Amino acid sequence: MTENSPPLITGSAEIPPMPFGFALDRIYRIVRGHSKVFLGIAVPPAVVTLLVYGVMFGVMFAKLRPYLTLSGGPLGAVAAEFAIMRILFPSILIAMVPIIVVFAFYLAAAFHASNKIDSGTATTVRESFRMAWGGLGRSLGLFLWIYLRAFAPLLALEIVSFGFSGWMGVNGNLQGPPSALWAFLPVIWVLFIAAYVYGVIVALRLCLAFPASIEEGLTAREAIRRSSQLTMGSKGRIFLLMLVIYAITYAFMFVLYMVGAFIGLMGAVAMMALNLRASSPWGVAGIGLAVVILICILYVWIALLYASMVVTLSVVYHDQRRRKDAPHSIQLPVPEDQLLPPGAEPA
């Protein structure tokens, strides 16, 4: 056999993973080339989320308004604090129901689009929504299963903490927490950190369940099992890839923030030069325009962040399928260009 002979897939050989730099370049190309699709998919979830939070904070403000205007000294401040605790927890629980449903819908649509694009098939926002709506029940069940498997301990700690605060507010304990409770704060923080680390580790094992469920038509249980199989031995690499993607999107947000701050500063200087007050019609219009721009910047950042994460998992999913599902028992020559994932371009 000569040196130019193609590599063989043998029972002991393992196909190497996609090079780290190639994976980052591929993710960037997909997000940049199909940004309209991913931004379009994120519009309805963003609108619904803003409406839910608007209603939630509006109701909370109406309920808390008497406490916010209370002028009873320290006891009045403590009464307002515990009123917030008493109202905040049930408000968050009620608001989380539609937000969870919307987020599961978004994940199904976004993973459908990213799987298709990474496989070399074009798709549209309407097609992604149609697929997501048809499998909403399965996607919602899978999302809840993944979240509870990963973050049930953290959720339990949060429920206990909020429940204790709410109990103190309902019972009118205006003297603050017992002094002995402060001694347990370090232990509580350690438990929170441990629960969070545990959740991240479990989430890494289950991170390919959604793309597997969407592409292979698996049930929630089958998708969980499939993700555990595909991520075996690759969790560290997946975590590092996700961390780099997050750092890049955070840097992008920082640039947008600096640009927005500069524009805001120039607007303030212009208002001062024209002797305009914030309460004047032009001042109100300027502030309103600044708020709209800020919301648009946040939307673009969050949409691109989630799109990058979804595309990353789709790219990793296809790469792991290429490695794990290869017919190792058959010795066949495999040209090097066929070691790329479906739809990938040679470096």
N, C-alpha and C positions, 0 to 999 in steps of 0.2 A: 504494500500500500504506500503510495507516494505522499509527500508532504501536502500536496494540493487536494487531497481527497476530502470530500465534505465530511463534517462531523456526523457521528452516528448517535442515535438515541438508543441507549442500552438500558437494561434493568437497573443498573447502579448509577447511571449518569443522571444528572439533574439539570434541566434547562435553567440558565441563569436569569435572574430578574431583569427587567428593563433598566438600563442605566439611569442613575438618579437625574443627571442633567437632561437626558432625553425625555424623561417623564415630565420634568418641569417645563421644558420647551413645548411638549405636546399639550399640556394643560393650558399653557398660555395661548397657544395657537387656537385651541378650541374655544376658549372663553372670548378671545379677541375677535375671532372670525364669526362667532355666533352670539355676540353680546345682545343683539336685538331680541333673539329668541328667549334668552334667559331673563333679560329685563322685562319682557312682556309676560313671561310666566310669573314673575314676582309681583306684578301690578295688583291683581285681585287680592292675594293674601295681604299685601301691604295696606290696601284700602280698608279691608275688613278689620285688620288689627288696629289701625288708627281709629276707626269708628268704635270698636269695642273699648279701647283705652279711653277715648273721649267720653263715652257714656259712663264708664266706671269712675273716672276722676270727677266728672260732673256730679254724679250722685254722691260721691264721697265729700265733695266740697259743700253740697247742699246740706248734708247731714252734719258736717263738722263746722259749718259757719257760725253757729252760736258759741262754740268753744273757741274758735279763732278770734272772736271779738270779746272774749271774756277778759275782764280786767280785775281779777281777784288775787293778784300777787302770785307768790310761788305755788299756792294750792290751785289756783286757776290754771297755771301752766301745766301742773301735773295732771289735773283733770282733763285738759285738752290732749295731753300725751296718751293717756290711757283710753280716751275716746277714740283716738286714731288707731290704737291697737285693736280696739273692739270692732271697729268698722273695716279696717284694712284687710284682715284675714278672710272674712266671708266674701268681701268684694273680689279679692284675688282668686278665690276658689271659683266663684261664678264666672269671672272673666276668662279663666283658663279653659273652660269647656269649649267655647267657639274657637279660641286661639289654637287649641290642640287639633281640632278638626281641620281648620284651615291649614295648619302647618303640615299635617299628614297629606292633605290634598296637594300642597306645594311640592313636597318631597316626591310623591308619585309622578307628578307632571315633570319635574326637573330631572329625575332619574331616567324617565322615559326618553326625554330629549337628549340627555348626555350619553346614554347608552347607544342610541341611534347614531348620534354624530360621531362618537368614538369608533363605531363599527363601520363608518363610511356611508351612512344612509341619511339623507336629508329629512327634516321633520319641521313641523310648524307649531306655533303656540296652540292653535285650535286642536290639532291632532293630539297634542300632549294633554290638554285639558279634557278632551273626550275620553282618553284612556284613563286618566286619573279619576274622573267621575265614575266611570264604570267599575273601577276596583277600589272605591273609597273605603268600603267596609274592611277589606283586607288590609289596606294601607294603614288605616286607623288602628286596627288590632295589632299589626306588626310594630307600629310606632310605640304604642303603649307597652307592648311586651318588652321591647328593647329598653325603653326608659325605665320600667320597673325592675328589669333584670340588672340594669347597671346602677341605677340611682335610688333604689328603694331604701337603703340605709340612710342616705343623705336626706331623702324626703321624710323619713320617719323622724330624724333629728329636727328638721325644720318644723314639722307639725307639732312636736313636743314644745319647741321654743315658742312658736306663735300661740299655741294653745295655752301655755303658761301665762304669756303676756295678756292674752284675751281674758283668761280667768281672773287675773288681777284687776283688769279694767272692769269686768262685769261685776265683781264683788266690791268695787269702789275702794280698792286699796290705794290710797293717795300718798302713802309714806314711802313708796318705792319698793324695790325688791329687798328681801331679807339680807342682812349683812353676811350671813353664812354662805349665801349663794355666790358671792363674789369669789370665794375661795375655789369654787368649782369651774370658774371661767376658763383657766388653762386646760383643764380636762375636756371641757366642752369643745374648745377650739381644736384640740388634738383629735377628738372624735370626728369633727367636721372635716378636717384635713384627711384623715384616714378614709372616711367615707367617700370623699371626692376622688382620692387616688384610686380606690377600689372601683369607683364608677368609670373612671377613664380606662382602666385596664380591661374591664368587661366590655365597655363600648368599643374598644379596639378589636376585640374578638368578634363583635356583632356588627361591625361597621359595613360589611359587604352584604348584609341581609337584604337591604332595600334594592340595590341593583340586581342581586340574584333573583329576588322575588319578582321584580318587574320584567326582567328579560327571560327568565325560565318559567314564569307562571307558577311559582311555588306558593304553598300556603305559608302562614307565619311560622309554624313549627319547622317545616322543611327549610325555609329560608334561614332560620337561626342555625340549624344544623349545617347547612351549606356554608354559611359564613364562617363558622368555627373551623370547617375543613379548609377553606381557602386561605384563611389568615394564619394558619398554623406555621410557625417559624418566621413570620414576616411582620409581626406586630410592631417591632421596633422601627423597622423601615417605614411602615405606614405612619406611625406617630411622627417620625422626623419629617416625612413629606408633608403631612398636614401642618406641622409647626412652621415649616418654611413658607407654605402657602399663606398661613395666617399672618406671618411677619410681613410678607410682601403686601398683602391687602391692607395691613395696618399702616405701613409706610405710605401707601397710596392715600389712605384716609388722612394721614398727617399732612401730606401735600395739599389735599383739598381743604383741610382745616386752615392751613396757613394762607391759602389763596382767599378763602372766605373771610378770614380775619383781616386781611389787607383791604379787601373790598369794603368791609364794614368800617374800618378805620377811615378810608377815603370818604365814605358816606358821612361819617360823623364830622370830619373836617369840613366837608362841603356844607353841612347843616350849620356849623358854627360860623362859617364864612358868610352864609346867607342870612344869619341871625334867625334861624328857624328853631322853634321849640318842638319837643317831642309830642306835645299835645295839639300842635297845629295840624291842619289837614295834610300838608306835605310831610310832616314828621310821622304821622300815623301811617301814611302811605309808604314811607320809606321803611318803617319798622315792619309793616306787613310784608313788604317785598323781601326784606331780609329774612323773615321767618319762612317764607315760601322757599327761598333759595336754600336755607339751612335744611329744610325738610327734603328737598330734592337731592342735596348732597348726601344726607343720611340714607335716603332710599337707594341711590346709586351705589354707595359703599356697601350697605347691607346686602343688596341684590347681587353685586359682584362677589362679595365674600361667600355667600351661600352657593352661588354658581360655581365658584372655584373649588369649594369643598366637595360639591356634588360631582363635578367633573373629575376631581382627583380620585374619588372612590370608584367612579366608573372606569377610569384608566387602570387603576390598581386591580379592579375586578377582572377586567379582560386580560390583564397581564398574568394574574394568578390562575385564571382558567387555562391560559396557554401553557402554563407550567405544570399545573396539577392534573389537568385532564389529558395530557399527552399520552399516546399509546406506548408506554414504556416497555411493554412486553414484546413489541415488534421492533426488530432492528431494521430501520429504514434510513437512508441518507436524507438529511434535512438541510437544504441550502440555508445560508445564514440570513438571507433576507426574509425567509419564512418564519424566523424566530421573533419577528415583530408582532404586536397584537393586531387584531382585525382593524383595518382602516388606517393603520399607522404608516407614516412615510419614513423611508430610510433616512438616517442622520446624514 
